[in-house]
Amino acid sequence: MASSVKKPWGGRFREDTDRLVEEFTESVSFDQRLALHDLRQDLAHLEALKRAGVVTEEEAERIARGLSEIEAEIREGRFVFRAELEDVHMNIEAALREKIGPLAGKLHTGRSRNDQVATDFRLYLRDEIREILRLLHDLRRALVEKAREGLEIILPGFTHLQHAQPVLLAHHLLAYYEMFRRDADRFQDTLRRTAECPLGSAALAGTPYPLDRELTARLLGFERPSRNSMDAVSDRDFVLEFLFDAAVTMMHLSRLAEEIVLWMSPEFGFVDLPDALCTGSSIMPQKKNPDVAELLRGKCGRVYGNLLALLTVMKGLPLTYNRDLQEDKEPAFDTADTLRASLKVAALLVRGLSPRAERMRAAAEEGHPTATDLADYLVMKGLPFREAHEVTGRIVAFAEERGLKLWKIPLEDLRRFSDLIEEDVYEWLSVEGSVARRRTYGGTAPERVREALAQAEEELSAEELP
C-alpha cells in the first residue's frame, strides 16, 4: 500500500513511499524521547535565525508560541506522534505547521536533520550522564556508610576464590567505592567531550546563512560549537564513550552483585538481605533467593551488547551522514535506562546488607590465612623471603596433616622447621595481628581504612554534581 502523506523531501519523487519501507525506516517510535531536547534546540536555532535577519521579531514570537504549545502537549502526554512522519523532528515541524501555517517552514532554514539529531542526541546524553553521576554518588555514599559499619569486622580476602589473607569488611567495601569513583571520573570526561554543539553544521558542509554558532552553543549549554561540519554530523564517538563508560560501570555492578549472591549462600553465610529485596520459589517454600542481585548481574550482558552493536554499525561508515546512524539511539536509550535502574537497585542492596560478623570472623581463620605473616616473620628474623616461603609451606603441610591452625602448633614443632622461630611468632599468627600489620598506604590496617573512609567522605562532600 502506498503512503499518502506528503514528505518534506518529496518534491523530487514521483511515487509515494511504500508502506513497508515507511515501517522499516521510521524512528519516531523510539526517538520521540528526544522531543523536549528538539524543542530546546528549535528555540536556540530560532534565536539565531532572528539575529541573522532570516525571521522577523514578530515571526519569531509566533513560532515560539507554537513551540510552547507543542511542549505543553508533550509534557502533558497529549501529543500524538505519527509514524508516517518518520521521526521526532518532522512530527514537531508538522504540528507547528498545523498551529501557525507555512511560517513553520522557516524554522528549518540553515539546518538539516543531520545536525539536528546530532545536537538532540548530545543534549539527551548530557542529561543522562548528569543523572548517572548523581546515582553513582549515592551508591558510593551507600558503600561508605556500610563500610563504616564494618570497621571492626574481619573476613577472608580471596584470590582464585580461595582464602588468601584476612581483611576488614570496610576495606573490602571501599574497593568497590574506588571502582565507582573511577566510573564517575570516566562519565565526567565523557560529559566534557559531549560539550560540542553540532547545530549549524547543516547537512554536512555548513550553511550560507550568517548563523551565530557560538550563540546557539551557549544557549543550549554547550561549551563550544563543533569545529568541523563533516565530523559533527557523522560523529558518534560521544555515544560510544557513553556506552563504554556504562559497560565498565555495569561490569563493576555485576562483580558486586556476584559477591552478594555468593555471600548469601549457606556455604558462605556472610550476609543477609531483607525480605523486601529478595524473592521466593514457586515450589520450594524455604527459599529466599537473591534474585535482585542475580538480575543486576545479568543486565550487564545487554549493556555489553549495546556497545558492540554500535561499534559494528560505525566501523565501515564513510563520511558523512548515513542512515545506518539511526541505529545509534536504541542501544543508547536502553543502556541509559538499564544503568539508571541498576545503580538505584545497587544502592538499595548495599544499604540493605546485614553482615554476619561472627561467620565472617570464623571464615577468616580457615585456610591458614596468616601463612604469609609467618613467612614475613622469618624474613624479619633474617631469612631470605624465598627460603621463608618454602619453610612456611612445609609448616602449612604439617598443619594440614594434623588438622591444626597455624597458631595452634606447639612452639617445639614449629622450631623443627626453623630455629629462628621463637615465642613471639604467635603475635604474627592471629588474624587481628595480620590485619593490623598491613599499614602501607592503601592497606587493610584499621588506621589506614579509617583514613580511606575519611578521604572518601570528604570527596563525596566536596563533589560538585553537574
C-alpha positions in Angstrom: 0.0 0.0 0.0 1.4 3.4 -0.9 1.6 6.3 1.6 -0.4 9.5 1.0 1.5 11.6 3.5 3.4 14.4 1.9 7.1 14.1 2.7 9.3 17.2 3.3 11.7 15.7 0.7 9.0 14.6 -1.7 9.5 17.2 -4.5 12.0 15.1 -6.4 9.9 11.8 -6.1 7.1 10.7 -8.4 5.9 7.8 -6.2 4.8 7.6 -2.6 6.9 5.7 -0.2 5.9 2.1 0.1 4.2 1.3 3.4 6.7 -1.4 4.3 9.6 1.0 3.7 7.9 3.5 5.9 7.6 1.0 8.7 11.1 -0.2 8.2 12.7 3.3 8.2 10.6 5.2 10.8 12.3 6.1 14.0 9.7 8.2 15.9 8.6 5.1 17.8 11.8 5.4 19.8 13.3 8.9 19.1 10.2 10.6 20.4 12.0 10.7 23.7 14.2 13.4 22.2 11.2 15.6 21.7 11.8 18.1 24.6 15.5 18.3 23.6 14.4 19.0 20.0 12.2 21.8 21.2 15.1 23.3 23.2 17.2 23.2 20.0 14.3 24.8 18.0 14.2 27.8 20.3 18.0 28.3 20.2 18.0 28.0 16.4 15.1 30.4 16.2 17.1 33.0 18.2 20.0 32.6 15.7 17.6 33.0 12.7 16.2 36.1 14.3 19.6 37.7 14.9 20.6 36.8 11.3 17.5 38.5 9.9 16.1 35.3 8.5 12.9 35.7 10.5 11.4 38.9 11.9 10.7 39.6 15.6 7.0 39.1 15.0 7.6 35.8 13.1 9.9 34.6 15.9 7.2 35.3 18.5 4.6 33.4 16.6 6.9 30.4 16.1 8.0 30.5 19.8 4.3 30.5 20.9 3.6 27.5 18.7 6.6 25.6 20.1 5.4 26.4 23.6 2.0 24.9 22.9 3.7 21.8 21.5 5.9 21.5 24.6 2.9 21.7 26.8 1.1 18.9 24.8 4.2 16.7 25.1 4.7 17.2 28.8 1.0 16.5 29.4 1.0 13.4 27.2 -1.5 14.8 24.7 0.9 15.0 21.7 0.3 12.3 19.2 3.4 11.0 17.4 2.7 9.8 13.9 4.9 7.0 12.4 4.2 8.2 8.8 6.1 11.4 9.7 9.3 9.4 10.1 10.9 10.9 13.2 10.5 13.3 16.1 11.8 16.3 14.1 9.2 16.0 11.4 6.4 15.3 13.9 7.2 18.6 15.7 7.5 20.5 12.4 4.2 19.1 11.2 2.5 20.1 14.5 4.0 23.6 14.3 2.7 23.9 10.7 -0.8 23.0 11.9 -0.6 25.7 14.5 0.9 28.6 12.6 0.8 27.7 9.0 3.5 27.9 6.3 5.6 30.1 8.6 6.7 26.9 10.4 8.8 26.0 7.4 11.1 29.0 8.1 12.3 27.3 11.3 14.3 24.7 9.3 16.3 27.3 7.4 20.0 26.8 7.8 19.9 23.4 9.3 19.4 19.7 8.4 18.0 16.8 10.3 21.6 15.7 10.3 22.9 18.4 12.6 19.5 18.5 14.3 19.6 14.9 15.5 23.3 15.1 16.5 22.5 18.1 18.6 19.4 16.5 20.2 21.4 13.3 21.0 24.2 15.3 22.7 21.6 17.2 24.8 19.9 13.9 25.8 23.1 12.2 26.7 24.4 15.2 28.7 21.2 15.0 30.8 21.5 11.2 31.2 25.2 11.5 32.3 24.3 14.1 34.9 21.7 11.8 36.4 24.1 8.8 36.3 26.7 10.9 38.1 24.1 11.6 40.8 23.3 7.9 41.1 27.0 6.9 41.3 27.4 9.5 44.0 24.6 7.9 46.0 25.9 4.4 45.5 29.4 5.4 46.7 27.8 7.1 49.7 25.9 3.9 50.5 29.2 1.9 50.3 30.9 4.4 52.6 28.1 4.2 55.1 28.2 0.4 55.1 32.0 0.4 55.3 31.9 2.5 58.4 29.6 -0.1 60.0 32.2 -2.8 59.1 35.3 -1.2 60.6 35.6 -3.9 63.3 34.6 -6.9 61.1 37.3 -9.2 59.7 36.6 -11.6 56.8 38.8 -13.6 54.5 40.1 -11.9 51.4 40.2 -14.1 48.4 42.4 -14.9 45.4 41.2 -17.6 42.9 38.1 -17.7 45.2 40.4 -19.4 47.8 41.0 -17.9 51.2 44.1 -15.7 50.9 44.6 -13.1 53.7 42.3 -11.6 56.3 41.0 -8.1 55.6 38.5 -5.7 57.2 35.0 -5.7 55.7 35.3 -1.9 55.4 38.4 -2.3 53.3 36.6 -4.8 51.0 33.6 -2.4 50.5 35.9 0.5 49.8 37.4 -1.4 46.9 34.0 -1.0 45.2 34.0 2.7 46.2 37.2 3.0 44.2 35.7 1.3 41.2 32.7 3.5 41.1 34.8 6.6 41.7 36.7 5.8 38.5 33.4 5.3 36.8 32.3 8.7 37.8 35.6 10.1 36.5 35.0 8.5 33.1 31.5 9.9 32.9 32.8 13.3 33.8 35.3 13.1 31.0 32.6 12.0 28.5 30.4 14.8 29.7 33.2 17.2 28.8 33.5 15.7 25.3 29.8 15.9 24.7 30.0 19.7 25.2 30.4 20.5 21.5 27.4 21.7 19.6 26.8 20.4 16.0 24.0 22.8 15.3 24.8 25.0 12.3 26.7 22.2 10.5 23.6 21.6 8.4 23.6 18.5 6.2 27.4 18.3 6.2 29.1 21.4 4.7 27.8 24.2 6.9 25.2 26.9 5.9 25.3 30.1 3.8 23.2 31.9 6.4 25.1 34.1 8.9 24.1 32.0 12.0 26.0 32.7 15.2 27.0 29.2 16.2 28.7 30.4 19.4 25.3 31.8 20.4 23.4 28.6 19.8 26.0 26.6 21.6 25.8 28.9 24.6 22.0 28.9 24.6 22.0 25.1 24.7 24.5 24.8 27.5 27.4 23.6 25.3 30.9 24.9 25.8 31.7 25.5 22.1 30.5 24.7 18.6 31.9 21.7 16.8 35.0 22.6 14.7 34.3 20.6 11.5 30.8 20.3 10.0 31.5 16.9 8.3 32.7 15.4 11.5 29.9 17.0 13.5 27.1 15.3 11.6 28.7 11.9 11.4 30.4 11.6 14.8 29.1 9.2 17.3 32.2 8.8 19.4 30.3 10.5 22.3 27.7 7.8 22.2 30.3 5.1 22.1 32.1 6.6 25.0 28.9 6.7 26.9 28.2 3.0 26.1 31.8 2.1 27.1 31.5 4.0 30.4 28.2 2.3 31.1 29.6 -1.1 30.2 32.5 -0.7 32.7 30.1 0.5 35.4 27.8 -2.4 34.7 30.8 -4.8 35.0 31.6 -3.3 38.4 27.9 -3.7 39.4 28.0 -7.3 38.2 31.0 -8.0 40.3 29.4 -6.5 43.4 26.2 -8.5 42.7 28.1 -11.7 42.3 29.7 -11.3 45.7 26.3 -10.6 47.3 25.0 -13.8 45.7 28.0 -15.8 46.9 27.9 -14.2 50.4 24.2 -15.0 50.8 24.7 -18.7 50.0 24.8 -21.1 53.0 28.3 -22.1 52.0 29.5 -18.5 52.8 26.7 -17.2 55.0 28.5 -13.8 55.3 25.4 -11.6 54.8 21.7 -11.4 54.8 19.3 -9.2 52.9 15.8 -8.0 54.0 12.9 -10.0 52.6 11.8 -6.9 50.6 14.9 -7.3 48.5 14.6 -11.0 47.8 12.1 -13.4 46.2 11.0 -16.9 46.8 10.4 -20.1 44.9 7.1 -21.2 43.4 7.7 -24.8 44.5 10.2 -24.7 47.4 8.7 -22.8 50.4 12.0 -22.5 52.2 13.8 -20.5 49.5 15.0 -16.9 49.9 16.7 -16.0 46.7 18.9 -13.0 45.9 17.1 -12.6 42.6 17.7 -8.8 42.5 21.4 -9.2 42.7 21.3 -12.0 40.1 19.3 -9.9 37.7 21.7 -7.0 38.3 24.5 -9.3 37.3 22.6 -10.5 34.2 21.8 -7.0 32.9 25.5 -6.4 32.4 25.3 -8.5 29.2 22.7 -6.4 27.4 24.9 -3.3 28.0 27.9 -5.0 26.6 25.8 -6.0 23.6 24.7 -2.4 23.0 28.3 -1.2 22.9 29.3 -3.9 20.4 26.2 -3.2 18.3 27.1 0.4 17.8 30.8 -0.2 17.3 29.8 -2.6 14.5 27.4 -0.1 12.9 30.1 2.6 12.9 33.1 0.5 11.7 32.5 0.9 8.0 30.7 4.2 7.6 32.2 6.7 5.1 31.7 10.4 5.7 29.3 11.9 6.3 25.8 11.0 7.5 24.4 7.6 6.6 21.0 6.1 7.6 22.8 3.4 9.5 23.2 6.1 12.2 19.5 5.7 13.0 20.7 2.5 14.8 22.6 4.6 17.4 19.7 5.6 19.6 18.0 2.4 20.8 21.3 1.0 22.2 21.9 4.3 24.0 18.4 4.6 25.3 18.3 1.0 26.5 21.7 1.4 28.1 20.7 4.6 29.9 17.5 3.0 31.2 19.3 -0.1 32.3 22.2 1.7 34.0 20.0 4.1 35.9 17.8 1.3 37.2 20.8 -0.8 38.1 22.5 1.9 40.1 19.4 2.6 42.1 18.9 -1.1 42.9 22.6 -1.5 43.8 22.4 1.3 46.3 19.3 -0.3 47.8 21.1 -3.7 48.1 24.2 -2.2 49.7 22.1 -0.3 52.3 20.1 -3.5 52.9 23.1 -5.8 53.6 23.3 -7.2 57.1 26.9 -8.6 57.7 27.1 -11.7 59.8 30.3 -10.7 61.7 30.8 -14.0 63.6 30.6 -16.1 60.4 33.0 -13.8 58.6 35.4 -13.9 61.5 35.2 -17.7 61.7 35.8 -18.0 57.9 38.8 -15.6 58.2 40.5 -18.3 60.3 40.0 -21.0 57.8 42.7 -22.0 55.2 45.8 -20.8 57.1 45.3 -17.1 56.2 48.3 -15.9 58.2 50.8 -18.2 56.4 52.2 -15.1 54.6 52.7 -13.5 58.0 54.7 -16.5 59.2 56.9 -16.1 56.1 57.3 -12.4 56.9 58.2 -13.2 60.5 61.0 -15.4 59.2 62.2 -12.6 56.9 62.2 -10.3 59.8 64.5 -12.8 61.6 66.9 -12.7 58.7 65.8 -15.4 56.3 65.5 -14.6 52.6 61.9 -14.4 51.5 62.1 -17.4 49.1 63.5 -19.6 51.8 61.0 -18.3 54.3 58.2 -19.1 51.8 59.5 -22.7 51.5 59.8 -23.2 55.2 56.3 -21.8 55.8 54.9 -24.1 53.1 56.3 -27.1 54.9 54.7 -25.8 58.2 51.4 -25.4 56.4 51.6 -29.0 55.1 52.4 -30.2 58.7 49.3 -28.3 60.0 47.1 -29.8 57.3 48.2 -33.3 58.2 47.3 -32.8 61.9 44.2 -30.7 61.4 45.8 -27.7 63.2 45.6 -24.0 62.7 49.0 -22.3 62.5 48.6 -20.6 65.8 47.7 -23.9 67.5 51.0 -25.6 66.5 53.3 -26.0 69.6 56.4 -24.0 69.6 58.7 -27.1 69.7 57.0 -28.4 66.5 57.5 -25.0 64.8 61.2 -24.9 65.7 61.7 -28.3 63.9 61.3 -26.3 60.7 63.5 -23.3 61.7 65.4 -22.5 64.8 64.7 -18.8 64.1 61.1 -19.3 65.3 60.6 -18.2 68.9 57.7 -17.4 71.3 57.0 -14.1 69.7 55.8 -15.9 66.5 52.3 -16.2 67.9 51.9 -12.4 67.7 52.2 -12.8 64.0 49.7 -15.6 63.5 46.4 -14.1 64.7 44.1 -12.7 62.1 43.8 -9.4 64.0 47.6 -9.0 64.1 47.8 -9.8 60.4 45.2 -7.1 59.6 46.9 -4.6 61.9 50.3 -5.0 60.2 49.1 -4.1 56.7 49.9 -0.4 57.4 51.2 0.6 54.0 49.2 3.3 52.2 46.1 1.6 50.8 46.3 -1.4 53.1 43.7 -3.0 55.3 45.2 -1.9 58.7 42.4 -0.2 60.7 44.1 3.2 60.8 44.6 3.1 57.1 41.0 2.1 56.5 39.8 4.9 58.7 41.9 7.3 56.7 40.4 6.0 53.5 36.9 6.3 54.9 37.6 9.9 55.9 39.0 10.7 52.4 36.0 9.1 50.7 33.6 11.1 52.9 35.5 14.3 52.1 35.4 13.5 48.4 31.7 12.9 48.5 31.1 16.1 50.5 33.2 18.2 48.1 31.9 16.6 44.9 30.1 19.1 42.7 27.4 17.3 40.7 26.6 18.8 37.3 
